Amino acid sequence: MELLGIALIILIIVGLSATVSVLRNDGRGHNPPIRSEDAWSALDLPSTNYTLRMF
């Protein structure tokens, strides 16, 4: 029974350390940088609030 408890504690520690490692390295080198070269426009969005247009 003690061996099972020790194995469970080791499994929890390994799982937590793997989770921290993955969270620290997530997305590095995979996402391109965000560029804002094009002029922003609202295209065909309404000029009034949607909730005000309902009434």
GISULLIN-V469919 format. One record per residue. N is the residue number from 1. SS is DSSP state (h for helix, s for strand, l for the rest). OMEGA is omega in radians with two decimals (none if undefined). NEAR is the number of other C-alpha atoms within 10 Angstrom. Layout:
N:SS:OMEGA:NEAR
N:SS:OMEGA:NEAR
This chain:
1:l:3.12:6
2:h:3.14:7
3:h:3.11:8
4:h:3.10:9
5:h:3.12:10
6:h:3.12:11
7:h:3.12:12
8:h:3.11:12
9:h:3.11:12
10:h:3.13:12
11:h:3.10:12
12:h:3.14:12
13:h:3.13:12
14:h:3.12:12
15:h:3.11:12
16:h:3.14:12
17:h:3.09:12
18:h:3.12:12
19:h:3.12:11
20:h:3.14:12
21:h:-3.13:11
22:h:3.14:11
23:h:3.14:10
24:h:-3.07:10
25:h:-3.04:9
26:l:3.01:10
27:l:-3.12:10
28:l:3.09:8
29:l:-3.11:8
30:l:-3.10:7
31:l:3.09:7
32:l:3.11:8
33:l:-3.14:7
34:l:3.14:6
35:l:3.14:6
36:l:-3.11:7
37:l:-3.13:6
38:l:3.10:6
39:l:-3.11:5
40:l:3.05:7
41:l:-3.11:7
42:l:-3.12:7
43:l:-3.05:6
44:l:3.11:6
45:l:-3.14:7
46:l:-3.12:9
47:l:3.11:7
48:l:3.14:8
49:l:-3.09:8
50:h:-3.12:9
51:h:3.10:7
52:h:-3.13:7
53:h:-3.12:8
54:l:-3.06:6
55:l:none:5
